[in-house]
Amino acid sequence: MTASSVVRRLAALSGASAVAAGAYGAHGFKNSDPDDYQRVLFETANKYHFYHSLALLGAAHSGKPAVAGTLLVAGMGMFCGSLYHQALTGDPALRKVAPMGGVAMIVGWLAMIL
């Protein structure tokens, strides 16, 4: 299996899980205050999850799909994962991981230039 097809499959799984997470967020937080910080965190994580799932599709067609794909997946895991965690549990223990994930996503986008 080529790196391109692996990254394309990861994009499909990531997109599907972003839809599922968005649906959960829409229904799981519906009785909470719209300005609630946990809801804002969840919506931010879900938005970036979607954007970077689409970016993975582009990474699959870049010159170095394994490099770009790895950086994007790692960045999504660290950034979106830490925000999802805090939104769902209220535990801010992983919040320091989010900036590292953001940097990995930026570098993932730049890796698509290669």
C-alpha positions in Angstrom: 0.0 0.0 0.0 1.4 3.4 -1.0 1.8 6.3 1.4 -0.7 8.2 -0.7 -3.5 5.6 -0.2 -2.8 5.3 3.5 -3.1 9.1 3.9 -6.3 9.1 1.8 -7.8 6.5 4.0 -6.8 8.4 7.1 -8.5 11.5 5.6 -11.7 9.5 5.1 -11.6 8.1 8.7 -10.8 11.6 10.1 -13.6 13.2 8.1 -16.1 10.6 9.3 -15.0 11.0 12.9 -15.3 14.8 12.6 -18.9 14.4 11.4 -19.7 12.1 14.3 -18.0 14.4 16.8 -19.9 17.4 15.4 -23.2 15.5 15.7 -22.4 14.6 19.3 -21.5 18.2 20.1 -24.7 19.5 18.5 -26.8 17.2 20.6 -24.6 16.7 23.7 -24.3 20.5 24.5 -27.8 21.6 23.4 -29.1 22.2 26.9 -26.0 24.2 28.0 -25.4 27.9 27.9 -24.2 28.9 24.3 -21.4 30.9 25.8 -20.1 28.0 27.8 -16.3 27.6 27.4 -16.5 23.9 27.0 -18.9 24.2 24.1 -16.6 26.8 22.5 -13.6 24.4 22.9 -15.6 21.6 21.4 -16.7 23.6 18.4 -13.1 24.9 17.8 -11.7 21.3 18.0 -14.4 20.1 15.6 -13.8 22.9 13.1 -10.1 22.3 12.9 -10.7 18.5 12.8 -12.8 19.1 9.6 -10.3 21.5 8.0 -7.4 19.2 8.5 -9.3 16.1 7.4 -9.7 17.9 4.1 -6.0 18.9 4.2 -5.2 15.1 4.5 -6.8 14.6 1.1 -4.4 17.1 -0.4 -1.5 15.6 1.5 -2.3 12.3 -0.2 -1.4 13.9 -3.5 1.6 15.9 -2.4 5.2 15.0 -3.2 5.8 13.6 0.3 2.5 12.2 1.4 3.9 10.3 4.4 5.6 13.4 5.8 2.7 15.7 5.3 0.1 13.2 6.4 2.0 12.2 9.6 2.4 15.8 10.6 -1.3 16.6 10.0 -2.5 13.5 11.8 -0.2 14.1 14.8 -1.2 17.8 14.9 -4.9 16.9 14.8 -4.4 14.4 17.6 -2.6 16.8 19.8 -4.5 20.0 19.0 -8.1 18.7 18.5 -7.6 15.8 20.9 -6.6 18.1 23.8 -9.5 20.5 23.1 -12.0 17.6 22.8 -10.7 16.1 26.0 -11.0 19.4 27.9 -14.5 20.1 26.4 -15.8 16.7 27.3 -14.2 16.2 30.7 -13.5 19.7 32.0 -10.0 18.6 32.7 -7.4 21.1 31.4 -4.5 18.7 32.0 -3.7 18.4 28.2 -4.1 22.0 27.3 -0.3 22.5 26.9 -0.3 19.9 24.1 -2.5 22.0 21.9 0.2 24.6 20.8 2.5 21.7 19.8 -0.4 20.3 17.8 -1.0 23.6 16.1 2.7 23.8 15.1 2.6 20.3 13.7 -0.5 21.2 11.6 1.2 24.3 10.3 4.3 22.3 9.4 2.1 19.6 7.8 0.6 22.3 5.5 4.1 23.4 4.6 5.2 19.9 4.0 2.8 19.7 1.1 5.1 22.0 -0.7 7.8 19.3 -0.8 
